[in-house]
């Protein structure tokens, strides 16, 4: 191999990792210069998926799992006020912008974009193919005004509204806690939202679509999980693997494989064509049966 080529291949790994942060700065999406009087912006960054771990530690896996295409970042400063960091993620499709937004909707709902929530200095929103995350280092009256003003300016740049995931229709509305609804694809995302198992016992991947939501019952809430697979063969394979791993040693009864778990709560599941319908952590057998019948119709 020529020496020049060898030197290129053997170059510092850190420089290669930083490539994703160097490309396309400031990028095709321009964040506001100043959301309010007195606030000044730092230079904008544009970060590719390959550079996400140089920007953030650990949490980058979540954004990669939803398939973000580009991250635009800018910080805002004002004397005697906390720093505000603005992140705008351009996703591959609007369904995944909603998916990221759905991960945590704790807080005060705001009428910004197609959905927004604010809590203690953090605002998350989605509009079209974009997911927006704005965080103040600490909450003050002025920093809150800045965060909200930024969000309103940014969603105007995000284009027309996008379509939410079609899979949301899999969750029947009666009894459903709308704020509990989640949309995702991978095993990592499932365990981030609700830890199920260390191994990928449901064969989740970028090619699976999953929704999750909590249903209220007389004794508490039942968690419903519905997963769509590319083919019936893949659905059957996942169902067999899941039953062996998750229901090992338990007596699973009837069409819905209903079983009482070691923690005293109830499980039910059934395969329906290309979907797996599962109910977890149900407080009573009757609630579990009611929920699994509703979500598997």
Phi, psi and omega in degrees: 000132179304146183301321181298319179293318180299321180295322179294314181297326183268015182292164185306125182298330180296321179295323177293319180295328181283352182304320180296337179272343183271325186300138167059033174278139356282352175103175185276000179238114184266117176283152184302149177285318181207116181284333181211163180302133176093346181267132179241141183263145171277168177302144182279144173249149170236123188240127177275164178306325180294343181253008188296325183282345172281337179272319181222149179262131172080300187293347180301331180302321182297315182290325176294323181295333177268001171074042179293150184258327181201140177245129177249129187230138174209143177251151182232137184227147175213139180307133176069015177236153179292154177292144176243126179250128182247127178236129176236119182258121173270119184263170178284337180201159184294329180302322181280335171296316175297319180304313177297318178298325184287346185303319179209110180246035178286130176130197183273122177289135179237150178271074179228126181062213180271359177167138180207147178222138178237137176203118171052049176094350181250128175237131173237146182206165172219149178203123181058232181268015186242139171247132185243133177226119182233128186226129171267140180303327170207158184271127169228164177305319181287320180295325177296317178299321179294313181300313181293319179297319178300314181300318181295322179291320185290316184297335177293337180270355188269006176081191184289159179302147177257171179274131173295166179301132177298335183292347177299335180290347177291337182266110178301142185286324182302123178083355184279131172279107187299327180289344180273353185290131179231151175229133183199181183234316198252167178299319179300317179295317179303312181291332175294321182276319181203109184295125180247311181195154179293322179274157180278070188285352176255007179053042179285149181203181177296344181265001175257150176239129184227144173234150180221145178196154182257136178247134181278139175227181183298327184252003181145199185255146174246134182265123180255138179229124178235128183237131175255132181249159181297332183214162178293326179297318179292325178296314179297318179299316179295319181297316179297315180295318181296315181299317180296317185280316190271326184257015180302126178082358180254152177269110180257119188257142164070190183301327185260010177049042183289137183210148175267127183277170182298333180275005178091351179269173190247149179235147170212151179199155179204148175264129180230096181060241180268012182239147166252130178246123187227141172241129183239152169057037179278134186288335181222152178301317182298318178295321180297314180295318180299317183289315182294324178294322181292316187279346182255009178294000000 
